[in-house]
């Protein structure tokens, strides 16, 4: 009996020590996840985004055909800019100012002379007409009319500097504590009046 029991235990031990015919199951592989990870690793590093303030456009003032300095503005033809005659003569010692000054502008067909001065005493348009004409203003041809909401005295000019600039017009007006004088030579009288209207339509000063 003991021999049988001993043989049974021996057979049981031998069967337990035999090599297994099948390998244990491996954990499942996530094929999709592995592919995605490999793709992300292959992508080069991207630069980080730095936020910048956005540009807000603002309208740019249209200054074509408009002179603005010495605390006033006046219109002029776009192709005939006005410049300071005093600066042209002697930049170091002379320059127009609020109290007085002279501007000129010219082309092949237009010549403009513009002057102003501080007003002392009562206003008389003959003063500035004399300044821009370099002579006494004709009394019988003077007219006073409203230009741009402003009373303007003007006179047609009988004599001109050349046959090309055969028509002329001079004008004078007041704004605040200053008086202004304007003169133009053109090829047509109607054009001269139109230029005066254009100049005064855009005229502004620091007083009503």
Beta strands, then each sheet from edge to edge (+ up, - down):
strand 1: 66-69
strand 2: 72-75
strand 3: 83-84
strand 4: 100-106
strand 5: 111-118
strand 6: 142-147
strand 7: 150-157
strand 8: 167-175
strand 9: 178-186
strand 10: 204-205
sheet 1: 1+ 2- 10+
sheet 2: 3+ 4- 5+ 9- 8+ 7- 6+
end
